[in-house]
Amino acid sequence: MNSSLYLGVDGGGTHCRARLVNSDGCFLGEGVSGSANPRIGIQAAWQNIMDACQQACDQGELQESDYSRVHLGLGLAGANQALEQDIVLSQAHPFAAVYLLSDAHTACLGAFSGKNGALLIFGTGSCGLNYHDGEFDVIGGWGFPVSDQGSGARIGLSALEASLAALDGIGRESSLTQEINQMFSDDASQYVLFLNRQPLPREYGVYAPLVFRHAANGDEVALAIVQEHSLWASRYLDCLLAKGAEKVVLTGGVSAALKAYLPKQYLNYLVEAEGDAMDGAIYMARHKIGRSAV
């Protein structure tokens, strides 16, 4: 049997997942491993990618001779720029071909099964994409802290800013600021030590759930933060709709909480995803979308 096989990878900053299907789209196997973001170091990231792929191939009972029939689609966090893409595509592999886009691109393809539609991600970071007639239009997602509005990291940063201001007596005190300041021992110098460590975006993001919890209880500082970032979310939606999007999928760990604060006028545009980022990566490999290495 010489029919093609398709392997889709959703390579996030924390986990890498791979799914193998046959030419009819029937499931054959899956695998999971660690971070696939090339910014952690290409050797470690590529090893994790290959580990997840190997697990999926083993579960699908593939032999080494079958790998030459496998077309690999990669959707990777941190693979937005040409230099990073070049590094990924230069890695040795046993497959027939490799196609590469970011994990946001493959999530958008999976959400609409390759049809036209828009994706708005509010997780640790944020990003919007509109896919129309084979072309992607990307908004935002340029990185914390200068972009990524509406994200967990930016909401967490706003919470720390408000709490430190309250501690200094130049901002409003509330139950949110009191809880966060207790975490910093009510000591402004502890904020400095936190910043000096050059914390990652996800370390700011851990404060976002506190903001939504206090906002639900009517905390005015928390509500002001949520309303600020829901306004940014509205701006992202306005931009996607202006680009012609008719359907939008919200995804990411912050999206459900943020959705509750969006103006009702947007709800008619919001739909559930048809598939996930691995489905999108498989679609990419099947239709030869993205940068490629053969």
Secondary structure, DSSP 8 states (H G I E B T S, - for coil): ----EEEEEEE-SS-EEEEEE-TT--EEEEEEES---GGG-HHHHHHHHHHHHHHHHHHTT--GGGGGGEEEEEEETT--SHHHHHHHHTS---SSEEEEEEHHHHHHHHHTTTSSEEEEEESSSEEEEEEETTEEEEES---TTTS-TTSHHHHHHHHHHHHHHHHHTSS---HHHHHHHHHTTT-HHHHHHHHHT---HHHHHTTHHHHHHHHHTT-HHHHHHHHHHHHHHHHHHHHHHHTT---EEEESTTHHHHHTTS-GGGGGGB---SS-HHHHHHHHHHHT-SEEE-
